[in-house]
């Protein structure tokens, strides 16, 4: 009898021990993260970057991590997605650094006029500069998953310029301060207006044209009000898919590993290629339209533009601590990326 009781006790002990050993596994739940994709569903970034990325993470992280993508501006928009991520309203965001007032001045290196003309190489260089630590002061609150340099802006006018040597006082809508200073240096008059006001302002003749990348040209139907286009790379814009450091560090190790394996330079470069390809498609679509003229400054004219714009770049370096290091590294990494390194 004692032997039976002893055996029964042992069996109970083993059963309890087994249950306790499995308890953490049973209690573990799939981590669910909300991703604010602030562009409309089906747009190029949603369809070819954010959506496929989330799908890949969900497939690789089944049972560990799940990403729920919400498109459009209902849950967050460009103006507040950074704060929504930091306050954990959403856990991942797609946003533009320039929309976060005063936080990312060094990231504007990708927006400097006539510095880079290829979003693929520029996105690669951007990621490498970030990883070097030269911009740590800007990325102290977040973990970038991808960094991208959006395609550089071209110039679009309602009427032809008399000469490409100068903008001749033409009033141009510009996307930011650095771009505005560059336009002024080239003899133009920079105007700050919301994107929604571009079309009517050009149509009414309030302005003479706008400075915008081809990838954003057609969504605003600007082919209806402009017909003279200057192919010149006057700076892109910095973009990112990101998490807050607090939320990222709180993830279980397995979830962090999946995110880390789906982050980085290769994905940033691929993001840049997606944008470059779309930029080329949109330009080609306009080129097929009647009465649209495309011009490109000569090498001598570009050299003249660079000389006029140099003080703008020098001023950016002078007014932002660490900008000299960031610009030097960005140019070096651009050269490396172009050379295939």
Secondary structure, 3 states (H helix, E strand, C coil): CHHHHHHHHHHHHHHHHHHHHHHHHHHCCCEEEEEEECCCCCCHHHHHHHHHHHHHHHHHCCCCEEEEEEECCCCCCCCCHHHHHHCCCCCEEEEEHHHCCCCCCHHHHHHCCCCCCCHHHHHHHHHHHHHHCCCCCCCCCEEEEEEEECCCCEEEECCCCCCCCCCCCCEEECCCHHHHHHHHHCCCEEECCCHHHHHHHHHHCCCCEEEECHHHCHHHCHHHCCCEEECCCCCCCEEEEEEEHHHHHHCCHHHHHHHHHCCCHHHHHHHHHHHHHHHHHHHHHHHCCCCCEEECCCHHHHHHHHHHHHHHHHHHHHHCCCHHHHHHHHHHHHHHHHCCC
